[in-house]
Amino acid sequence: MSISTGEFPKDAVKSYEEIRGKLKNGDVLICSGTGIFSSMIQQATGSVWSHVAFVLRLDFIDRIMLLESVEPIGVRTIRLSKYLDDYGNDGKPYPGGMAIIRNRIFSDEVSSDKLSLLSRYAVDQFGYPYDKDEIAKIAARILASKVPFTPNQMKKIEPDREFICSEYVARCYEQAGVGVEWNRLGFIAPSDFAADPNFDLVAVLKQR
């Protein structure tokens, strides 16, 4: 069952410690942020959601990692627990609400070989930084969801490796043969993950 795009969920609130051992590869962290870029995405999509990242378990070193694309840094990996206690290196949690959702197709059908393909692709994008031109392209794709662009105009603003967060996660999912249903209005948005009927709510993360 999909979750609401217009309202942050109030049920299934759990601490990180409660769900840590139950998290699976491919689970998605979906966030409702309060920053400027978050607000732009929320306004463009008419939803509360502004960011997504996906989980990769590194059990051999006892770490739950998030792979994500973040403005203005670009594609990176970060501990999920860092979102809860030191997101901005200032001893404070992520500024906004957070939830974990799970794609049942990914959970049921992605083999270890497919997960390896996804992981290699995801890691290969690490370190690709945003610059001002790339942020402008992302903003233009968001604008294109509201204002019809010609095919030639859209060609100039299509993503290369300057991923908005949801485009990065969707591209990674594609490597494992899993699609995300999206609105086809010019870019894949965080709200499309919430609206996709194949995603179920696992937990709303309790702030520490």
N, C-alpha and C positions, 0 to 999 in steps of 0.2 A: 504494500500500500504506500503510495506517495505521501509526502508530507506537504503541508500548506506552503504556498509561496508568499502569501500575504501576512502570515502571522507566525511568530516564533513559537515553537511547541513548548508546552508547559508540563507535559507528562514525561515519565521515564527519566527523571533527573537522577543521575548517578555520579559518584566520585570516580576519578580516574583509576584509583586503586581497585574499585569494584569491577571495572570493565577491562582493565589492562590485559588480563589473561585470556579474555574472550575475543579480543580484537583479531581480525583476520586480514591477510594480505588483500589489498584492493578495497578495503573499507574506505569510506570517504568522510573526511572532516568537512563539514559545511558550516560557514560562519556568517554571522550578521554583524558586520563591523561598523565603526563610527567615524572612520577617517574620510578624507576628501574623495579619494579614489573609490572607496567603498560606497560612498553616497552617490557618486556618479553612476556606478553600476546598478545600484538599487533604484535610482530614479529612471534609468533607461529601461529597466525590466519591470518596474512596478511591483517589486518584491522586497522582502526583508533580507534576502541573501546576497552576499557580496564576495564570497571567497570559498574556494574548495581546494582540498589537497587530498592525496591518497596515502594510505598506510602501507608500509613495507616492514614486516617483522624481521629483525636481525637477532634471532634467538641465540645464536652462538656467542653474541656479546651482550645479550639481555637488554636490547634496546628496541623501542617501538619508534620508527622513524616516519616522518611525513615527507613526501616529495611534492614540491609545489613550485609555482611561479609567482613571485611577489614583486610588485612595483615599489621602489625602483630598482631592486636588486637583480631580478631575473630568476632563472631556474636554480633551485637549491634543494638541500635536504636539511631537516631540523628535527630534533627530538619532539615528539608530541607533548611530552611533559613540560617542555619549555614554553608552550602556549599557555600553560596554566600557572607558571610561577615567575617567568622572566622573559616574556616575549620580546620586549624591546631593550633587553640588557639593562633594565632599570629596576628589577625586582618586582615588576608588576605583570599581571596576566594580560592576555590578549584583550584589547579594548572592544568588547562586544560579546555576543552570545555564540556558543559553540555546540554542535551536535554531531553525532556519528550516525551515518546512514550506510546501508549495505545493499549492494546489488546482488540479487539472488541468482542471476545468471552467472555472474563472475564467481560467486561463492560455490556454485554447484558444478560449473563446467570448465573452469580454467585449470588446466593441468600444470604440472611443474615446468614442462617445456614452454608452454605459453607464458607462464609467469616469468621465465628467464628472458624471453623475447621482450616482454614489456619492460622488465627491469633494465635490460641493456639499453633499450631505446631511451628510457627515462633518464638514466645516468649519463648517456651521451649528450644530453641537452644541458647538463650542469655547466655553470660558469658562463653561459651566454648572457651578457648584461644588456639591460635596457639602455637606450640613450634617448635624447629628446625626440628624435625623428620617429623612433619606434613607439614611444608613448603616444605621439600624435597619431600614428597609424591605428593604434588600439582605440583611441578616442574616436577616430573617424569611423571605425567599424561599429562602435556603440551608436554613434550618430546615424549610421546607415540603417540601424534597426528602426529608426523613427522617420527618416527621410529617404525615399526611394533613390538609389543611385543607379546609373547606367552600368551595363556590364563592364565597359572600359574603366569606369571610375572604381568599381569594386575590385577589378584586377590589381589596381595600384595599391589597394589597402588590405589585400588578403594577407593572412599571417604567413610568415616564413618561419623564423624561430623566435619572434617577439611575442610570445604567448601571453595572452591573458590567462589567469589561473585555470579557468574551466576549459579553455582550449587545450591547455597542456595536459590536463587529466584525461580529457576525451581522446586526445591523440595517443596517449599511453594505453588507454583501454582498447583502442583499435588494434594495437599490436597483439593483444590477446584475443582478438576476434569478438570483442564486446562493444556494442554501440550504445550511445546515449541519445535518447529521444530529445530533440531540441526544436526550437521554434522557427528555425530557418529564416530569421529576420536579419541575418548578417553576421551573427556570431553566436557561439555556444556560451550560455550564461550560467552562473551558479544556480539560478532559479530553475534551469532545465534539469539539473540533477534532482532537485526537490520534487519537480513535477513528474519525473519519469516514474511510471507505475512499477517498474522493476526494482526500485529502491524502497527499502523499509527503514524506519527509524530504529536504531539500536539503543541510543541513549542521548539525553541532553547532558552535557558535561557540567558538573557543578563547579563553580568558581572556587578557588582555594582562598 
